[in-house]
Amino acid sequence: MNNDIIEGNWKQLKGKVRENWGKLTDDDVDEIAGRRDHFIGKVQEKYGMKKDEAEKEWEKLKNS
């Protein structure tokens, strides 16, 4: 799934994001809105991940 498709299907993916990354608030998820850079930033902020780790999590989401 490419980044444009993720943005378009964000409403459907919100549940997966909330399930896998419970520290993200509803506001965080709404702010991310399927955008890669926003997702990476929020995951880094809330989970203390390095950028490359957060990018791997985005790829997992993208490929699910």
C-alpha positions as a printed Julia matrix, in Angstrom:
64×3 Matrix{Float64}:
   0.0    0.0    0.0
   1.51   3.33  -0.94
   1.35   6.51   1.13
  -1.47   8.06  -0.95
  -3.63   5.0   -0.43
  -2.95   5.07   3.32
  -4.1    8.69   3.51
  -7.25   7.77   1.58
  -8.02   4.76   3.78
  -7.04   6.4    7.05
 -10.48   6.02   8.63
 -10.25   2.27   8.16
  -6.7    2.12   9.47
  -7.38   4.17  12.61
  -8.5    1.07  14.48
  -5.27  -0.76  13.72
  -3.24   2.25  14.78
  -5.11   2.56  18.07
  -4.82  -1.18  18.68
  -1.07  -1.32  18.03
  -0.07   2.04  19.46
  -2.35   2.58  22.44
  -0.38   5.56  23.75
  -1.54   7.61  20.77
  -4.62   9.65  21.67
  -7.59  10.12  19.37
  -6.29  13.63  18.69
  -2.87  12.21  17.77
  -4.46   9.73  15.37
  -6.6   12.46  13.82
  -3.53  14.69  13.45
  -1.56  11.9   11.75
  -4.34  11.5    9.17
  -2.35   8.89   7.23
   0.72  11.06   6.75
   3.99   9.22   7.14
   5.99  12.05   8.69
   3.28  12.79  11.26
   3.03   9.11  12.2
   6.78   8.78  12.62
   6.96  11.93  14.75
   4.11  10.9   17.04
   5.42   7.36  17.51
   8.88   8.74  18.31
   7.39  11.22  20.79
   5.08   8.79  22.6
   7.26   5.68  22.56
  10.76   7.12  22.55
  11.66   5.26  19.37
  14.49   6.16  17.08
  13.49   7.45  13.66
  14.51   4.24  11.87
  12.43   2.15  14.28
   9.39   4.39  13.75
   9.9    4.14   9.98
   9.85   0.34  10.27
   6.54   0.58  12.15
   5.14   2.73   9.32
   6.22   0.09   6.82
   4.47  -2.6    8.87
   1.29  -0.51   8.87
   1.63   0.21   5.18
   2.03  -3.48   4.36
  -0.79  -4.74   6.57
